[in-house]
Amino acid sequence: MVAGDRYRELDDEQLASELISRGGLPRHVAIIMDGNGRWARRRHLPRAAGHRAGRHSVRAAVRVCSRLGIEVLTLYTFSQENFRRPEPEVRALWSFLEEALVAECDELRERGVRLLVSGDVEQLPPRAQQALDTAVARLAGGDGLTLNLALAYGGRQEIVRAARRLAGRVAAGELAPEAVDEDALRGELYHPEVPDPDLVIRTSGECRLSNFLVWQSAYAELLISPVLWPDFRERNLLLALDEYLCRDRRFGGVGTTAAADDTAASPSVLDPARWKRLLGNRS
């Protein structure tokens, strides 16, 4: 039976309990939330409608990660490259961000969620920056899930920023050149205290990182779902986590399974027919 099929008949709560009982869930899940525009286009709606619909999937992801005790959820909310999109769409995205932060803050606080932001937030409009500052302050005491929003974010830009900061320390005589190593560079990233992602999920079937957590994802498990982000709900994330638990993380070594087991690698989650089978009539 392929990964996930054995849980096909369980409801979401039962599946969540099964995953918890197995142990080994990722500490950090990162999601590239892709497919909003295509979701809207298929419904003959403006692209902004897809971004608004995606908010329900964000709420679902937060609830699942909180329920399962996952430490960090990073969401690729707005990339550096997204600034190239039409100005009306970008303005709508900032408006949705402000709206969502206000509307969701109470539930996030009740769940003990702490909010972080990664990216060059100074590029955001003042109102969006203020909404973020307010939400971060309100949720600062959260002791549960850390929700990290990648906003105005670029992985390469983050590494360049870290390198410049290190160069400045070397030039000032605070750091010897030979002391510049992986730990030193990591210490200059946006949130070095956050563990690297164990699992990076991309929705909509696209197979690339798109400049997301380039440094941190060096050994992350990658999972591609054909489901468009506005349709990616609790069941989809639970099945993705089941797939993660079925993998053998080697980190460059042999791993825990024999080399002879290589032919038994888990099937690709890219297969839309497989996802449809696992989700039953939920897709």
C-alpha positions in Angstrom: 0.0 0.0 0.0 1.5 3.3 -1.0 2.2 6.1 1.5 -1.1 7.7 2.7 -3.4 5.1 1.2 -3.7 3.2 4.6 -5.3 6.4 6.0 -7.8 7.0 3.3 -10.8 6.0 5.4 -9.8 8.1 8.4 -11.3 11.5 9.0 -9.0 14.4 9.6 -9.0 14.2 13.4 -8.3 10.5 13.3 -5.5 11.0 10.8 -4.0 13.8 12.9 -4.0 11.5 15.9 -2.3 8.7 13.9 0.4 11.1 12.7 1.1 12.3 16.3 1.3 8.7 17.5 3.9 7.8 14.9 6.2 10.6 16.0 9.0 12.2 14.0 6.9 15.0 12.6 8.9 17.9 11.2 9.8 20.8 13.5 9.5 23.3 10.7 7.2 23.2 7.7 7.6 25.8 5.0 5.0 26.3 2.2 5.2 28.0 -1.2 1.6 29.0 -1.6 1.3 28.8 -5.4 -1.8 28.7 -7.7 -4.0 31.6 -6.5 -4.1 33.2 -10.0 -4.8 29.9 -11.8 -7.6 29.1 -9.2 -9.2 32.5 -10.0 -8.8 32.1 -13.8 -10.5 28.7 -13.9 -13.5 30.4 -12.2 -13.4 33.4 -14.5 -12.6 35.6 -11.5 -9.9 38.3 -11.1 -6.6 37.2 -9.7 -7.3 39.1 -6.5 -10.1 36.7 -5.8 -7.6 33.8 -5.7 -5.4 35.7 -3.2 -8.4 36.3 -1.0 -9.5 32.7 -1.2 -6.1 31.6 -0.2 -6.6 33.0 3.3 -8.8 30.0 4.2 -5.9 27.7 3.4 -3.6 29.7 5.6 -6.0 29.3 8.4 -6.2 25.6 7.8 -2.4 25.2 7.8 -2.0 27.1 11.0 -4.7 25.0 12.7 -3.1 21.7 11.6 0.4 22.7 12.6 -0.8 23.9 16.0 -2.8 20.7 16.5 0.2 18.5 15.7 2.7 20.5 17.8 4.9 21.6 14.9 7.2 24.4 16.0 7.4 26.6 13.0 5.3 27.3 9.9 6.9 29.6 7.3 4.6 30.9 4.5 6.0 32.4 1.3 3.6 35.3 1.4 5.2 37.8 -1.0 8.6 37.5 -2.8 10.9 40.1 -4.1 10.0 39.1 -7.6 6.3 39.7 -6.8 7.0 43.4 -7.0 7.0 43.0 -10.7 3.3 42.2 -10.8 0.7 44.7 -11.9 0.4 47.6 -9.4 -3.3 47.0 -8.8 -2.7 43.4 -7.9 0.2 44.3 -5.5 -2.0 47.0 -3.8 -4.7 44.4 -3.4 -2.2 42.0 -1.7 -1.2 44.6 0.8 -4.9 45.4 1.5 -5.6 41.6 2.0 -2.6 41.4 4.3 -3.8 44.2 6.5 -7.3 42.7 6.6 -6.2 39.2 7.4 -3.9 40.4 10.2 -6.7 42.2 11.9 -9.3 39.4 11.3 -7.1 36.5 12.4 -5.2 38.0 15.3 -7.6 37.0 18.0 -7.7 33.3 16.9 -3.9 33.2 16.5 -3.5 34.6 20.1 -5.9 32.1 21.5 -3.8 29.3 19.9 -0.6 30.7 21.3 0.8 31.6 17.9 3.9 33.8 17.8 4.4 35.9 14.6 7.7 36.6 12.9 8.4 38.3 9.6 11.3 37.6 7.3 12.1 40.0 4.5 12.8 43.6 3.6 9.6 44.9 5.2 10.7 48.5 4.7 9.6 48.0 1.1 6.0 47.6 2.2 3.5 50.5 2.4 3.4 52.2 5.8 -0.1 50.9 6.6 1.0 47.3 5.9 4.1 47.8 8.1 2.0 49.2 10.9 -0.4 46.3 10.7 2.5 43.9 10.9 4.1 45.7 13.8 0.8 45.6 15.7 0.2 41.9 15.0 3.8 41.0 16.0 3.4 42.9 19.3 0.0 41.4 20.1 1.3 37.9 19.5 4.7 38.3 21.1 3.8 36.2 24.1 2.7 33.1 22.1 4.3 29.9 23.4 2.9 27.6 20.7 3.4 27.6 16.9 5.7 30.2 15.4 4.2 31.6 12.2 6.9 33.1 10.0 5.7 35.2 7.1 8.2 35.6 4.3 7.3 39.1 3.0 9.2 41.1 0.5 11.5 38.1 0.8 14.2 36.6 -1.5 16.5 33.8 -0.5 19.5 35.1 -2.5 18.9 38.6 -1.2 18.9 37.3 2.3 22.3 35.6 1.7 23.7 38.8 0.2 22.4 40.8 3.2 24.1 38.4 5.6 27.4 38.5 3.6 27.4 42.3 3.7 26.8 42.3 7.4 29.7 39.9 7.9 31.9 42.0 5.6 31.1 45.0 7.7 32.2 43.2 10.9 35.4 42.0 9.3 36.2 45.5 8.0 35.5 46.9 11.5 37.9 44.4 13.0 35.2 42.7 15.0 35.6 39.4 13.1 38.6 37.7 11.6 38.2 36.5 8.0 39.0 32.9 8.9 36.1 33.0 11.4 33.6 33.5 8.6 32.0 30.0 8.4 28.5 28.6 8.0 27.5 29.3 11.6 28.7 33.0 11.2 26.7 33.4 8.1 23.6 31.8 9.5 23.8 34.1 12.5 23.2 37.1 10.1 20.1 35.6 8.5 16.7 37.1 9.3 15.9 34.7 12.1 18.9 32.4 12.9 17.1 31.0 16.0 14.5 29.3 13.8 15.4 25.8 12.8 15.9 24.9 9.1 12.7 23.6 7.4 12.4 19.9 7.5 9.7 19.9 4.8 9.1 22.4 2.0 5.7 22.1 0.3 4.9 23.7 -3.0 1.3 23.7 -4.2 0.0 23.9 -7.8 2.4 21.4 -9.3 5.3 23.7 -10.0 8.7 22.1 -9.3 11.0 24.9 -8.1 12.0 26.8 -5.0 11.5 30.3 -6.5 14.2 31.9 -4.4 12.6 30.6 -1.1 14.7 29.8 1.9 17.7 29.0 -0.4 20.2 28.6 2.4 17.9 27.0 4.9 16.4 24.4 2.6 19.7 22.7 1.7 18.5 19.4 3.3 14.8 19.9 3.4 12.4 17.3 2.0 10.6 18.7 -1.0 7.0 17.8 -1.6 5.1 19.0 -4.7 1.3 19.0 -4.6 -0.8 19.4 -7.7 -3.5 21.1 -5.6 -3.8 24.9 -6.1 -3.3 26.8 -2.9 -6.9 28.0 -2.3 -8.0 24.4 -2.4 -5.1 23.1 -0.1 -6.8 22.5 3.2 -6.4 20.4 6.3 -6.6 17.0 4.5 -4.0 18.0 2.0 -1.5 19.0 4.6 -2.1 15.9 6.7 -1.4 13.7 3.7 1.7 15.7 2.9 2.9 15.1 6.5 2.2 11.4 6.1 4.4 11.4 3.0 7.1 13.1 4.9 7.0 10.4 7.6 7.4 7.7 5.0 10.7 9.2 3.7 14.2 8.2 4.8 16.2 11.4 5.5 19.8 10.7 4.7 21.6 14.1 4.9 24.2 12.8 2.5 24.7 9.4 4.3 23.2 6.0 3.7 20.2 6.5 5.9 18.4 4.0 8.1 17.2 1.7 5.2 19.4 -0.6 3.2 20.6 0.5 -0.2 18.6 -2.4 -1.7 15.4 -0.5 -0.7 16.1 2.3 -3.2 13.6 0.8 -5.6 10.9 1.1 -3.0 11.0 4.9 -2.9 7.7 6.6 -2.1 5.7 7.5 -5.1 5.6 11.1 -6.5 2.9 13.3 -5.0 2.9 15.1 -8.3 0.5 12.5 -9.6 -2.9 14.2 -9.6 -4.7 10.9 -9.9 -3.1 9.7 -6.7 -4.0 12.8 -4.8 -7.6 12.5 -6.1 -7.7 8.9 -4.9 -6.4 9.8 -1.4 -8.7 12.8 -1.0 -11.7 10.9 -2.2 -14.5 13.5 -2.9 -12.8 16.2 -0.9 -10.7 17.7 -3.9 
